[in-house]
Amino acid sequence: MDSVIRGVAIYLFLLVMFRISGKRTLGEMTPFEFVLVLIIGEASAQAMMWDDFSMINAFLVIITLVGIDVGLSLLKQRSKRLEKMIDSVPLVIVENGKLLKDRMEKARVDEADILEKARELQGLERLDQIKYAVVERSGGISIIPKTGGG
Amino acid sequence: MANKNKPAGLEIQEDMEFQEKEWAFERVGRWVILLVILAALAGLFGWGPASQGSNASGAYPVWVEYQRFARFKAPITLTAHLVQLPVVEGEAVFWLDNEYMKNFRIYDIHPTPDSVELGEQHVIYHFKIDPHSPPDEVLFHLQPESFGLLRGRIGAVGEEGNPFSQWIYP
């Protein structure tokens, strides 16, 4: 019983923590943030396993985590509200080459991030070549170029 | 450009009302994180200034220093102070609640007791005392094996116990 409770508690705690940290945290990780995620994984594993390193305990924890994940994905299909709460919503940050500064600030995205993605994904050179830039639910930035060149 | 208004050709499930709530949640969350870190530094989740407890009192000959807040399976030290404990026939004797001690794995008792006696309610520790340099404290290195509020008592034989309590986080 305790393995399941630990799995559920850690899953929910991490879900809340990553929602607080914002979608950009996981969407665009620096090498240091990647190391941080590994450390978080290690700390979570210790909390979930306690000092019981039996295979059954590992199976129970894994089954619990996968079970909650599948269960939540099924619930998300039924409830758009729950889906938004867990996965967030996309956010337009550039519209017809114009930066939506207030949104960018709150989403912790700057112009350099957008231009970097524009170069990387679409080979664009300037902001005015971008029709839309969107911070996706995953935290990544997608770029839609203006058609017919800039 | 056909339509300059926002979602013109862009099929997107943007929801600014929800997004604003999400940002508000993130802001509150950041404050909660800060408060938790400060509380942890203060010792509300384990070792730290707010966690240092003692039940020293003139009314009891033996008292303990303990952690008010500790965590399940995380080692702690309970320091029993014996300065005012009467030495009878070269022996200092005190007891701890049996029910309290059942919640811990005992890693070490320093100095090692000469003998340990198990009573119905108490675990009684006997220490041979060197009259020239009597020890003034005994350290119990413990690991909590249960969590919640634990109430203990420490006392001299034949006397009422000196109470203390600890909160053990899961």
Interface residues (C-beta under 8 A of the other chain):
Chain A: V16 R19 I20 S21 G22 W50 D51 K84 S88 V89 P90 L91 V92 E95 N96 K106 Y132 V134 I144
Chain B: M1 K4 K6 P7 L10 I12 Q13 E14 D15 F18 Q19 E22 W23 F25 E26 G29 R30 V32 I33 K73
